[in-house]
Amino acid sequence: MNSVPQSLQPVLWSTDVSHLDLTRDKRYIIHQILRLGDLFALRWLFHAYGKQEIVNTFIKEPAKEYPKRDYYFVKNILLSLDDRNLDDDAYVTTFSGPVRQRTKNSVA
């Protein structure tokens, strides 16, 4: 299994899946499927990377893309990390996307 199936294009919507590399794009693939994937996508993900690699990526390379409810489902149920104290702010975002700190030079 060296490539991402075309059937995952709706979940990995921001790029053409034929251009994804399982190693280079691992962070994007894992977080996007954990956050938006259906049962087929999740099964493929766990088969492609294995649970430990997914857990390691989730912990070591957080993505501030998860609505709070989705984050807790992924962390506590899918990955069984309910006993881990992770920085929720590194994962949880607002409805409209990650909040970016304004600087005095930013446009209002």
TORLOPA-681662 format. One record per residue (C-alpha): residue number from 1; x negated, y negated, z negated. Coordinates in steps of 0.05 Angstrom, whole numbers. Layout:
<atoms>
<atom i="NUM" east="X" north="Y" up="Z"/>
...
</atoms>
This chain:
<atoms>
<atom i="1" east="0" north="0" up="0"/>
<atom i="2" east="-41" north="-57" up="26"/>
<atom i="3" east="12" north="-107" up="46"/>
<atom i="4" east="75" north="-139" up="21"/>
<atom i="5" east="138" north="-110" up="52"/>
<atom i="6" east="177" north="-156" up="98"/>
<atom i="7" east="239" north="-143" up="56"/>
<atom i="8" east="208" north="-186" up="0"/>
<atom i="9" east="207" north="-248" up="44"/>
<atom i="10" east="269" north="-278" up="9"/>
<atom i="11" east="234" north="-273" up="-59"/>
<atom i="12" east="167" north="-297" up="-34"/>
<atom i="13" east="200" north="-351" up="6"/>
<atom i="14" east="146" north="-405" up="5"/>
<atom i="15" east="98" north="-367" up="51"/>
<atom i="16" east="102" north="-315" up="106"/>
<atom i="17" east="93" north="-247" up="72"/>
<atom i="18" east="50" north="-223" up="130"/>
<atom i="19" east="-2" north="-274" up="109"/>
<atom i="20" east="-4" north="-254" up="35"/>
<atom i="21" east="-63" north="-216" up="8"/>
<atom i="22" east="-49" north="-171" up="-53"/>
<atom i="23" east="-114" north="-192" up="-87"/>
<atom i="24" east="-120" north="-265" up="-67"/>
<atom i="25" east="-47" north="-281" up="-78"/>
<atom i="26" east="-35" north="-236" up="-138"/>
<atom i="27" east="-15" north="-293" up="-186"/>
<atom i="28" east="37" north="-321" up="-138"/>
<atom i="29" east="65" north="-252" up="-120"/>
<atom i="30" east="71" north="-229" up="-192"/>
<atom i="31" east="102" north="-291" up="-221"/>
<atom i="32" east="149" north="-302" up="-162"/>
<atom i="33" east="175" north="-230" up="-164"/>
<atom i="34" east="181" north="-230" up="-240"/>
<atom i="35" east="221" north="-294" up="-237"/>
<atom i="36" east="264" north="-282" up="-175"/>
<atom i="37" east="259" north="-209" up="-156"/>
<atom i="38" east="315" north="-158" up="-154"/>
<atom i="39" east="308" north="-85" up="-176"/>
<atom i="40" east="275" north="-65" up="-109"/>
<atom i="41" east="224" north="-122" up="-114"/>
<atom i="42" east="208" north="-106" up="-187"/>
<atom i="43" east="198" north="-32" up="-171"/>
<atom i="44" east="151" north="-50" up="-114"/>
<atom i="45" east="113" north="-99" up="-159"/>
<atom i="46" east="101" north="-48" up="-214"/>
<atom i="47" east="81" north="4" up="-162"/>
<atom i="48" east="34" north="-44" up="-126"/>
<atom i="49" east="-1" north="-72" up="-188"/>
<atom i="50" east="15" north="-29" up="-248"/>
<atom i="51" east="44" north="-54" up="-313"/>
<atom i="52" east="-23" north="-70" up="-345"/>
<atom i="53" east="-47" north="-114" up="-287"/>
<atom i="54" east="20" north="-150" up="-287"/>
<atom i="55" east="16" north="-162" up="-362"/>
<atom i="56" east="-56" north="-186" up="-357"/>
<atom i="57" east="-38" north="-234" up="-301"/>
<atom i="58" east="23" north="-259" up="-338"/>
<atom i="59" east="-18" north="-273" up="-401"/>
<atom i="60" east="-83" north="-299" up="-371"/>
<atom i="61" east="-53" north="-338" up="-312"/>
<atom i="62" east="12" north="-369" up="-336"/>
<atom i="63" east="58" north="-404" up="-287"/>
<atom i="64" east="102" north="-461" up="-311"/>
<atom i="65" east="159" north="-438" up="-267"/>
<atom i="66" east="207" north="-400" up="-312"/>
<atom i="67" east="274" north="-425" up="-338"/>
<atom i="68" east="273" north="-409" up="-413"/>
<atom i="69" east="324" north="-352" up="-407"/>
<atom i="70" east="284" north="-319" up="-351"/>
<atom i="71" east="218" north="-327" up="-388"/>
<atom i="72" east="243" north="-292" up="-450"/>
<atom i="73" east="273" north="-236" up="-408"/>
<atom i="74" east="208" north="-225" up="-370"/>
<atom i="75" east="164" north="-232" up="-432"/>
<atom i="76" east="205" north="-191" up="-481"/>
<atom i="77" east="243" north="-141" up="-439"/>
<atom i="78" east="206" north="-128" up="-374"/>
<atom i="79" east="135" north="-134" up="-402"/>
<atom i="80" east="149" north="-114" up="-475"/>
<atom i="81" east="110" north="-173" up="-502"/>
<atom i="82" east="160" north="-192" up="-556"/>
<atom i="83" east="106" north="-182" up="-608"/>
<atom i="84" east="58" north="-230" up="-573"/>
<atom i="85" east="56" north="-304" up="-591"/>
<atom i="86" east="48" north="-338" up="-523"/>
<atom i="87" east="50" north="-413" up="-510"/>
<atom i="88" east="121" north="-421" up="-484"/>
<atom i="89" east="103" north="-489" up="-455"/>
<atom i="90" east="55" north="-456" up="-407"/>
<atom i="91" east="114" north="-418" up="-375"/>
<atom i="92" east="180" north="-454" up="-388"/>
<atom i="93" east="201" north="-509" up="-342"/>
<atom i="94" east="260" north="-555" up="-334"/>
<atom i="95" east="315" north="-540" up="-284"/>
<atom i="96" east="284" north="-585" up="-231"/>
<atom i="97" east="213" north="-558" up="-238"/>
<atom i="98" east="151" north="-569" up="-279"/>
<atom i="99" east="147" north="-634" up="-317"/>
<atom i="100" east="86" north="-674" up="-299"/>
<atom i="101" east="56" north="-725" up="-345"/>
<atom i="102" east="61" north="-796" up="-317"/>
<atom i="103" east="0" north="-838" up="-316"/>
<atom i="104" east="-3" north="-913" up="-316"/>
<atom i="105" east="-20" north="-911" up="-242"/>
<atom i="106" east="38" north="-866" up="-222"/>
<atom i="107" east="98" north="-893" up="-185"/>
<atom i="108" east="160" north="-900" up="-229"/>
</atoms>
